[in-house]
Each structure stands twice: as C-alpha cells, then as structure tokens.
C-alpha cells in the first residue's frame, strides 16, 4: 500500500494506494499524468470535501514527487454517499488526469 500526502487546491489529503502513470501519447510533450488514490473522509470533513470535488478542476501538488499540475476528475467513487450522521467515515477513490 503506497501512502502519500498530496494537496487538492488548498486541501491536504492523506492518500493510500497512490499510483501515478502517464498516458500512451507518442509525443513526450503531449503525455499527461494520471494519479489515482484512496482516502478517508469523516462526517466532519464531508461538506468541505464534497464542495471541493464538485469543482471538478483542481491544482494538484504532490510534494514527494515535486509535482504540481492542473487536473480534472476522470473517476470517483465513495462507500457512503451521505455522511451527515456523526462519526461516520467513508472510503473515497479518486482518479485525476492532467489538463492542458
């Protein structure tokens, strides 16, 4: 299980199962990064995370890779869709693709 800390805009995310890859474009300058990861969201964090993800487009910073790029959501899932009950924790999965 690969763990890393990354930032979606100004929100710190503690990610697990982190994976980075590039698409198969033939020209190196056209290659785009794709990152996928899982993270936990508590009922207390739910509103902030939901509002953030509804934006669909983000500035991604991954300090351990010295990477910073703009990205949009290509895939997203959650184990619980309504985290308004106290003390709940959902498993989120997010895949982001670099934008031009």
NORLIN-V937743 format. One line per field, one symbol per residue. ss: DSSP state (@ for helix, = for strand, . for the rest). phi: phi as a letter, one per 40 degrees, with the letter a starting at -180 (. if undefined). burial: # if it has 24 or more other C-alpha atoms within 12 Angstrom, else .. Layout:
ss=???
phi=???
burial=???
This chain:
ss=...=====..============.....@@@..==========...@@@@@@@@@..======@@@.============..........==========..
phi=.cbabbbbfbbcbccbfcababcccccdcccbcbbbabacbcdccdcccccccccgbacbbbdcbfbaacabcbaaaacbcbbccdgcbbcbbbbbbcbc
burial=...#####....#.#..##............###########..##..##..#..#.#####......#####..#.#....#......#########..
